[in-house]
């Protein structure tokens, strides 16, 4: 009975203004911006757009870094990011071979960082994230000269590197980290041990004790991830505590043997990683680009009521409540009747998702306040909405609510259980609902099979599975058979 679910849970993102401030404060982005403002007509760049070696010490000094090998590497990295994000425009030399130099000018994106909108800033930052992601999945070259042939071509086969597989592995790790961060309705944002992330991609779900071969694969993956997260942290998507270098010096030991094997040891020594709020935004953007359904709370605030009710169908309770509150806020205090009217209209239907829509409509109306009452009273005679309207009015203490006809009582009971089955709620709660509804009405199963509801037979079958009383369960199964026979006739 369940409708198709979003592939990922909804994420609560910080505002674009907050995220843009985080992007501008990311260390690598800060250095890229500073170099973009430092560069001038006399800045020398190579044929590939890179800053020439002779300029690297000055660039490092401008960034407040030591004029040594590490400072030069940081400066070179920041320069590449400035070029990749359009903060700088580099023109290649028209001729002159390897020693020729290009020209550099300020890119139009540099001005957008101060004059543009937060969305403009985030767009530039996302370009930077793409560039850093590509760097993180690039091969590690111990001796590049060995890969260059006599004709100057690069022997890519000798790299033993599959770019698609590397990118897929890192994306899988980031996806798992995203899901872990959203676990328990966003309460799972504690740092995650690096071995656990590596193992999540390698150790089969049904494996008990990992084999030595699996542990070795996890160890190798963990070391690769250590390098990758060191590259990703400066762009601001993760807080990362690297692997303790002392572990690497312990000769003859596989670094994750104890961490994956469950030994009592300080797991933080093996690396800890946590997605930042900016990281949640960035990884979600990558997932959307890859075609995943990755909803964010607030996406439905400007949509029609039918899109709202369908969209929150399988949201966690607090996320659904926030989404509805944002949607209602669009109508303002004076728009309660209009909002309630649209919600009730969207709740109608005999399709598979309609019972869950009506359940969420009822919950949304509870947030709409007393101003929704005229719209609710207007549907008291509606066969599909009259039951929930009476429930809403009774919960608000109304004393003039007309008693529902018997067929409406049974229809509402079937509809309510159908919605809960589709919502995949807690088994104990669902069992309590089933037993409570059947106990409220004498001869429930003698009448329920006649209910003109598309889900009647499915609901009665479920009641037969869930009811703890064997006699009642048997009556439910018989009623389900009769309902199917009636529908077939």
Secondary structure, DSSP 4 states (H G I P E B T S, - for coil): -PPPPPSS--B-PPPHHHHHHHHHH-HHHHHHHHHHHH--TT--B-TTSPBPHHHHHHHHHHTT--SSHHHHHHHHHHHHHHHHTTSEEEE--SSSGGG--BEEEE-HHHHHHHHS-HHHHHHHHHHHHHHHHHHHTSPP-S-GGGGB-TTS-B-GGGG---HHHHHHHHHHHHHHHHHHHHHHHHT--S-EEHHHHHHHHHS-TT-SSPPHHHHHHHHHHHHHHHHHHHHHHTTTSEEEEPPPHHHHTSTT--TTHHHHHT-SS-GGGG-EEEE-HHHHHHHHHHHHHTT----BTTTTTTS-HHHHHHHTTTS-HHHHHHHHHHHHHTT-GGGHHHHHHHHHHHH---STTHHHHHHHHHHHHHHH-GGGHHHHHTTTT-TTTHHHHHHHHHHTT-S-PPPPPHHHHHHHHHHHHHHHHHHT--HHHHHHHHHHHHHHSTTHHHHHTT---TTHHHHHHHHHHH-SSHHHHHHHHHHHHHHHHHHH-
